């Protein structure tokens, strides 16, 4: 039976975060609010938990799961060949609605799907998400919906779709924004905007003027 906690209540929030952290460490799934939509998360370093996440969503390995982190410092252990432009994007837009696709450290023992040696990574601008990520470390997080359905803007919608496949739901009320994060590929010499979301090319070019836009 899934447990749900109201993170706008101080006591419920403390209990919910503790229970969510314990669930993630056990290899179970938790739903959490972010600054875009609700996400379903698992321990990024547990292949079994990530597989359960994909199963819960009805999603294949051809759509790998992004990773959320609680601090930019965590990047040092996760990515390699991270360019100066990539760090400038981090400094300007994290925490926030910018996902960076980078080359992952070859030594990492994780399985996020068919990533071809890359990882999509973001630091969300949401206190509940940050607190959970700080407690448990990097999490594989995808929008908390069944594949093909709208991404949930509140916990009710997430729970209606995912039900008891989730151990803990953290209910933070409606999310502040429904526009997805922008995705920028920083694996090459020039950053490439793969998806314009909360940040458009014009905004990003204020930081990285040579940004290209994918066709």
LINCOR-V123624 format. One record per pair of residues at least 24 apart in sequence whose ideal C-beta (glycine too) atoms are under 7 Angstrom apart, sorted by the first residue. I is the first residue (numbers start at 1). GAP is how many residues later the second one is. Records with the same first field share a line. If there is no record, write none. Layout:
# LINCOR-V123624
I: GAP + GAP
This chain:
# LINCOR-V123624
1: 163
2: 161 + 162 + 164 + 165 + 167
3: 164 + 165
4: 151 + 155 + 165 + 167
5: 165 + 166
6: 165
7: 121 + 163 + 164 + 165
8: 164 + 165
16: 152 + 154
17: 114 + 115 + 118
19: 149
20: 112 + 148 + 150
21: 111 + 114 + 115
23: 144 + 145
24: 112 + 115
25: 111
28: 139
29: 24 + 27 + 136 + 137 + 138
30: 136 + 137 + 138 + 140
31: 113 + 124 + 127 + 131 + 135 + 138 + 139
32: 96 + 97 + 100 + 138
33: 93 + 95 + 96 + 137 + 139 + 142
34: 90 + 92 + 95 + 141
35: 61 + 62 + 89 + 90 + 91 + 141 + 142
36: 61 + 139 + 141 + 143 + 144 + 145
37: 106 + 114 + 115 + 116 + 138 + 141
38: 106 + 114 + 117 + 120 + 137
39: 102 + 103 + 104 + 105
40: 101 + 102 + 104 + 122 + 126
41: 98 + 99 + 100
42: 97 + 98
43: 93 + 96
44: 66 + 68 + 94 + 95 + 96
45: 64 + 65
47: 63 + 64
50: 61 + 62 + 90
53: 87 + 89
54: 59
56: 106 + 109
57: 85 + 89 + 90
58: 88 + 89
59: 88
61: 52 + 53
62: 52
63: 50
64: 48 + 49 + 50 + 51
65: 47 + 48 + 75 + 77
66: 33 + 54 + 55 + 56 + 75 + 76
67: 45 + 52 + 53 + 54 + 71 + 72 + 73
68: 54 + 56 + 61 + 65 + 71 + 73
69: 52 + 54 + 64 + 69
70: 53 + 60 + 63 + 64
72: 51
74: 64
77: 28
78: 26 + 27 + 30 + 41 + 43 + 60
79: 24 + 25 + 26 + 40 + 42
80: 25
83: 103
85: 101 + 106 + 123
86: 100
88: 119 + 120
89: 95 + 102 + 118 + 119
92: 115
93: 106
94: 29
95: 28 + 29 + 30 + 35
96: 29
97: 80 + 84 + 85 + 100 + 101 + 102
98: 24 + 83 + 84 + 86 + 101
99: 82 + 84
100: 84 + 86
101: 82 + 84 + 85 + 86 + 93
102: 84 + 85
103: 84
112: 28
118: 69
120: 63
122: 59
128: 42 + 44
153: 25
